[in-house]
Amino acid sequence: MTSVEIEYCVPCGLLDPAVQTQTRLLDEFGQDLDGVTLVPGHGGVFVVRADSETIWDKDVHGADLDLELVAEAVEDRLQVTA
């Protein structure tokens, strides 16, 4: 099973997109995941990791979160671990 971690910047107000990401992943893959954990951070961080592998990083992918891309990356990860 796969575990997802969403690290988000608290002072930047990135809790809402973190919760949206968490909800989307749980709705779509809930029973296939070990969990989706929110990790408070700072410094503008917004990083999504699956089994410690970064699948989305705001500094690399840009500020506009693409939930489709994140969901596809998690689905790919689930297929690899199946």
Stockholm file with secondary structure:
# STOCKHOLM 1.0

chainA/1-82         MTSVEIEYCVPCGLLDPAVQTQTRLLDEFGQDLDGVTLVPGHGGVFVVRADSETIWDKDVHGADLDLELVAEAVEDRLQVTA
#=GR chainA/1-82 SS CEEEEEEEETTTTCHHHHHHHHHHHHHHHGGGEEEEEEEEECTTCEEEEETTEEEEEHHHHCSSCCHHHHHHHHHHHHHHHC
#=GC SS_cons        CEEEEEEEETTTTCHHHHHHHHHHHHHHHGGGEEEEEEEEECTTCEEEEETTEEEEEHHHHCSSCCHHHHHHHHHHHHHHHC
//
